[in-house]
Amino acid sequence: MREGRAAHPDGTEIDPAYWREALDKAIIDAGGLEDVAAISIGGQQHGMVALDANGDVVRPALLWNDTRSAQSATDLNSDCGGASAISKATGSLLVAAFTASKVRWMADHEPSNAARTQAIALPHDWLSWQLQGGKDFSKLFTDRSDASGTGYFDSVTSTYRRDILAKAIKSDRDIYLPFIAAPSQFAGTTLSGIPIAPGAGDNAAAALGVQAQPGDVVVSLGTSGTAFSVSDTPTADPSGLVAGFADATGRYLPLVCTLNAARIFDAATRILGKTHDEVGQLALSTKPGAHGLAMLPYFEGERTPNRPNATGVFSGMTLENSNPADIARAMIEGMLAGLADAVQALIDLGVEVNRVLIIGGAAKNPAVGQIASALFGRPVLIAPAGEYVADGAARQAAWALLGGSAAPVWDLGAGQEISAAATPEVLERYRGLRDATENWK
């Protein structure tokens, strides 16, 4: 299988033109599209791409990790009848990450931009649209999975909640939204005639790529961390811990997201002056619990728990544990403890858990499997290395080409199952620190 890569700028807001530039470079790096039979795009969820009447971007896209819209989310939840009402309507309590919260922020703080906005797309929608020429709003399309992260979509009926969008943008104007394509239908064509499948949000695409089935919980360690499961039934959690998303097959994808995952490894390499693998080896060289050192990994605020203005915290530092090994251990344990809570939140909502699969760049770290198994209190399966978001998009494109009631099954290769002795005391120390700092500013 050919692949190509290209970088685009990091940050919490970005000109979408950088995405198109990176896509074009990645296509060239992969050898072009001359022999490609179908295309599908998987992309980050929630990002707000506001378009004017000419199809031009109104302002830089506000991304999932932009927390300036935290108060806007609170206000919009209230305007929509409170936590129970909004979670029943959309499957999720609105937080700063959701598109609807960003639309409200724009209406509150940039009313002239809100007034110019005639259409709203998501990152993967916009890229699929660009491949079609990028001017005709009638060619904007998305899928259930990405739409379910907007905060103005009902996953059960697969329809937009325009009443919520109207409250978000503070206007009853008819804002154009991408039509919802079925999981295996082609929804458009490139300018050269290649059919384009619906695409998906990144986590739904990853679930499709790793071929997750009901009973599987996938823990993804990217920049952010997520725990999600394919489910035959929808969920609605008014506490806001679990987002009631849709998946890319017609099912549902209850999901818990933390803002801080692989970036904690990056921070550890800077603090300790070591490579990622060396940080992992250091962590494994000391005892579980890091001799009493604990860390909250809220380095860029946090989404679960909902603390957009929080910062990271080290607690319990002594002369004994003031060393690289214990610092490395505490940082990895803190990051994975947050995801252990995420898995538990899914269980508490009634999600079936038969096995836990770990994917993402940080999954390759030697310490992750051991520490995750200890904190989760169960064996974990480290999935074979892969780009599962891209793999899921490719699998969807193949499904649309081949037809059938289900996506084709591919051989992913063998993963690595890891089982370690449970360390509930480490998890309890983390939870105690989490709860003790709830009201910190």
Residue pairs with C-beta under 8 A, 6 or more apart in sequence:
1 394
2 30
2 31
3 29
3 30
3 387
3 390
4 25
4 26
4 27
4 28
4 29
4 30
4 31
5 26
5 29
6 21
6 22
6 23
6 24
6 25
6 26
6 29
7 22
8 14
8 18
8 19
8 21
8 22
9 18
11 63
12 62
12 63
12 65
12 66
12 67
12 68
13 60
13 61
13 62
13 63
13 66
14 60
14 61
14 63
15 57
15 60
15 61
16 49
16 57
16 60
16 61
16 123
16 126
17 57
19 123
19 126
19 127
20 127
20 130
23 127
23 130
27 33
33 39
33 190
33 192
33 194
36 194
37 194
37 195
37 397
37 401
38 186
38 194
38 195
38 196
38 197
38 397
38 398
38 400
38 401
39 131
39 190
39 194
39 195
39 196
39 197
39 397
40 196
40 197
40 198
40 199
40 200
40 393
40 394
40 396
40 397
40 400
41 124
41 127
41 128
41 196
41 199
41 393
42 124
42 199
42 200
42 201
42 202
42 204
42 205
42 206
42 389
42 390
42 392
42 393
43 122
43 123
43 124
43 127
43 146
43 199
43 201
43 202
44 63
44 64
44 123
44 124
44 201
44 202
45 64
45 97
45 122
45 146
45 149
45 201
45 202
45 203
46 63
46 64
46 97
46 98
46 99
46 102
46 122
46 149
46 150
47 61
47 62
47 63
47 64
47 99
47 122
47 123
48 61
48 62
48 99
48 102
48 103
48 106
48 120
48 122
49 57
49 61
49 120
49 121
49 122
49 123
49 125
49 126
50 57
50 58
50 59
50 61
50 103
50 106
50 113
50 114
50 116
50 117
50 119
50 120
51 57
51 58
51 117
51 118
51 119
51 120
51 121
51 137
51 176
52 58
52 116
52 117
52 118
53 116
53 118
54 135
55 119
55 134
55 135
55 136
55 137
58 113
58 116
58 117
59 106
59 110
59 113
61 123
61 126
62 68
62 69
62 102
62 105
62 106
64 97
64 224
65 97
65 223
65 224
65 259
65 300
66 96
66 102
67 96
67 97
67 300
67 301
67 308
67 309
68 96
68 105
69 96
69 101
69 102
69 104
69 105
70 95
70 96
70 101
70 308
70 309
72 96
72 101
72 102
72 104
72 105
72 108
73 94
73 95
73 96
73 98
73 100
73 101
73 104
75 104
76 86
76 94
76 100
76 101
76 104
76 151
76 164
76 167
76 168
77 83
77 86
77 93
77 94
79 167
80 86
80 89
80 94
80 164
80 167
83 93
83 238
83 239
83 240
84 238
86 92
86 93
86 94
86 151
86 164
87 93
87 236
87 237
87 238
87 240
87 244
88 236
88 238
89 154
89 161
89 164
90 148
90 151
90 152
90 153
90 154
90 155
90 161
90 164
90 244
91 148
91 154
91 155
91 156
91 234
91 235
91 236
91 243
91 244
91 245
91 252
92 98
92 148
92 151
92 236
92 237
92 240
92 243
92 244
92 245
93 237
93 238
93 239
93 240
94 100
94 101
94 151
95 101
95 240
95 303
95 306
95 308
96 303
96 308
97 149
97 257
97 303
98 149
98 150
98 151
99 120
99 122
99 149
99 150
99 151
99 152
100 150
100 151
100 152
100 164
100 165
100 168
101 151
101 168
103 114
103 120
103 165
103 168
103 169
104 167
104 168
104 169
104 170
106 113
106 114
106 117
106 169
107 114
107 168
107 169
107 170
107 171
108 170
114 169
114 170
114 171
115 171
117 169
117 175
118 137
118 175
118 176
119 137
119 140
119 175
119 176
119 177
120 165
120 175
120 176
120 177
121 129
121 140
121 142
121 178
122 142
122 146
122 147
122 149
122 150
122 178
122 201
124 142
124 146
124 199
124 200
124 201
125 140
125 141
125 142
125 146
125 178
125 199
126 134
128 141
128 187
128 188
128 196
128 199
129 139
129 140
129 141
129 178
129 188
131 188
131 190
131 191
131 196
132 139
132 188
132 189
132 190
132 191
132 196
133 139
133 191
137 176
139 188
140 176
140 177
140 178
140 179
141 178
141 179
141 180
141 181
141 187
141 188
141 198
142 178
142 179
142 180
142 181
142 198
142 199
143 180
143 181
143 183
143 198
143 199
143 200
143 201
143 204
143 248
144 153
144 155
144 158
144 180
144 183
144 246
144 247
144 248
144 250
145 200
145 201
145 203
145 204
145 205
145 245
145 246
145 247
145 248
145 253
146 199
146 200
146 201
146 204
147 153
147 155
147 160
147 178
147 180
147 246
148 155
148 201
148 244
148 245
148 246
148 253
149 201
149 243
149 245
151 164
151 168
152 160
152 161
152 162
152 164
152 165
152 168
153 159
153 160
153 161
154 160
154 161
155 234
155 244
155 245
155 246
155 252
156 234
158 180
158 246
159 180
160 177
162 175
165 175
165 177
166 172
169 175
179 187
181 187
181 197
181 198
182 198
182 250
183 198
183 248
183 249
183 250
183 396
183 399
184 197
184 396
184 399
184 400
184 403
184 404
184 407
185 197
185 198
185 400
186 195
186 196
186 197
186 400
187 196
187 197
187 198
188 195
188 196
189 195
189 196
190 196
195 400
195 401
197 393
197 396
197 397
197 399
197 400
198 248
198 396
199 205
199 393
199 396
200 208
200 248
200 392
200 393
200 396
201 245
201 248
202 222
202 389
203 218
203 220
203 226
203 228
203 245
203 253
203 255
204 245
204 246
204 247
204 248
204 253
204 392
205 248
205 388
205 389
205 390
205 392
205 393
205 396
206 218
206 220
206 359
206 388
206 389
206 392
207 218
207 228
207 230
207 247
207 248
207 253
207 392
208 247
208 248
208 249
208 391
208 392
208 393
208 395
208 396
208 407
209 386
209 387
209 388
209 389
209 390
209 391
209 392
209 393
209 394
209 395
210 218
210 357
210 359
210 383
210 386
210 388
210 391
210 392
210 412
211 395
211 407
211 409
211 410
211 412
212 218
212 229
212 230
212 357
213 230
214 229
214 230
214 231
214 232
214 251
214 352
215 229
215 352
215 353
215 354
215 355
216 229
216 230
216 354
216 355
216 356
216 357
217 227
217 228
217 229
217 343
217 346
217 351
217 353
217 355
217 356
217 357
218 226
218 227
218 228
218 229
218 356
218 357
218 358
218 359
219 225
219 226
219 227
219 339
219 342
219 343
219 356
219 357
219 358
219 359
219 372
219 380
220 226
220 227
220 228
220 261
220 358
220 359
220 360
220 388
221 261
221 262
221 339
221 358
221 359
221 360
221 361
221 362
221 363
221 368
222 261
222 262
222 360
222 361
222 362
223 261
223 262
223 263
224 257
224 258
224 259
224 260
224 261
224 303
225 257
225 258
225 260
225 261
225 262
225 335
225 338
225 339
225 342
226 255
226 256
226 257
226 258
226 342
227 255
227 256
227 339
227 342
227 343
227 345
227 346
228 245
228 253
228 254
228 255
228 256
228 346
229 253
229 254
229 346
229 351
229 352
229 353
230 247
230 249
230 251
230 252
230 253
231 251
231 252
231 253
231 254
231 351
231 352
232 251
232 252
233 252
234 244
234 252
235 242
235 244
235 252
235 254
235 349
235 350
235 351
236 244
237 243
237 244
237 254
237 345
237 349
240 304
240 306
241 256
241 304
241 305
241 342
241 345
242 254
242 255
242 256
242 345
242 346
242 349
243 254
243 255
243 256
243 257
244 252
244 254
245 252
245 253
245 254
245 255
246 252
246 253
247 253
248 392
248 396
249 406
249 407
254 346
254 349
254 351
256 304
256 341
256 342
256 343
256 345
256 346
257 303
257 304
257 342
258 297
258 302
258 303
258 304
258 338
258 339
258 342
259 298
259 300
259 301
259 302
259 303
260 297
260 298
260 299
260 300
260 302
260 312
260 335
260 338
261 335
261 339
261 360
261 362
262 360
262 361
262 362
263 299
263 300
264 297
264 299
264 331
264 332
264 334
264 335
265 276
265 279
265 331
265 332
265 335
265 362
265 365
267 299
267 312
267 331
268 274
268 279
268 327
268 328
268 331
268 332
269 275
269 276
269 279
271 327
271 331
272 278
272 279
272 282
272 324
272 327
272 328
274 282
274 324
274 328
276 362
276 365
277 365
277 366
279 328
279 331
279 332
279 365
279 367
280 328
280 332
280 365
280 366
280 367
280 368
281 366
281 367
282 324
282 325
282 328
282 329
283 325
283 328
283 329
283 331
283 332
283 333
283 367
283 371
284 366
284 367
284 370
285 325
286 325
286 326
286 328
286 329
287 329
288 329
288 333
288 371
288 374
288 423
288 426
289 329
289 333
289 423
289 425
289 426
289 429
290 321
290 325
290 326
290 327
290 329
290 330
290 333
291 318
291 320
291 321
291 326
292 316
292 318
292 320
292 321
292 429
293 314
293 315
293 316
293 317
293 318
293 321
293 326
293 327
293 329
293 330
294 314
294 315
294 316
294 330
294 333
294 334
294 429
294 430
294 433
295 312
295 313
295 314
295 315
295 330
295 331
295 333
295 334
296 310
296 312
296 313
296 315
296 334
296 430
296 433
296 434
296 437
297 312
297 331
297 334
297 335
297 338
298 307
298 310
298 311
298 312
298 313
299 311
299 312
301 307
301 308
301 309
301 310
301 311
302 308
302 310
302 338
304 338
304 341
304 342
304 345
305 434
305 438
307 438
309 441
310 437
310 440
313 433
313 437
313 440
314 330
315 433
316 429
320 326
321 327
321 330
328 367
329 367
329 371
332 365
332 367
332 368
332 371
333 371
333 375
333 426
333 430
334 430
336 368
336 371
336 372
336 375
337 375
337 426
337 427
337 430
337 431
338 430
339 372
340 372
340 375
340 376
340 377
340 427
341 431
343 353
343 356
343 376
346 353
347 353
353 378
355 379
355 381
356 372
356 376
356 378
356 379
356 380
356 381
357 380
357 381
357 382
357 383
357 415
358 368
358 369
358 372
358 380
358 381
358 382
358 383
359 383
359 386
359 388
362 368
363 369
363 382
363 383
364 382
364 385
368 382
369 380
369 382
369 416
369 418
369 420
370 418
370 420
371 420
372 380
372 418
373 379
373 380
373 418
373 419
373 420
374 420
374 421
374 422
374 423
374 426
375 423
375 426
375 427
377 422
377 424
379 417
379 418
379 419
380 417
380 418
380 419
381 415
381 416
381 417
381 418
382 415
382 416
382 417
382 418
383 412
383 415
384 412
384 413
384 414
384 415
386 412
391 410
395 407
395 408
395 410
396 407
398 407
398 408
399 406
399 407
399 408
402 408
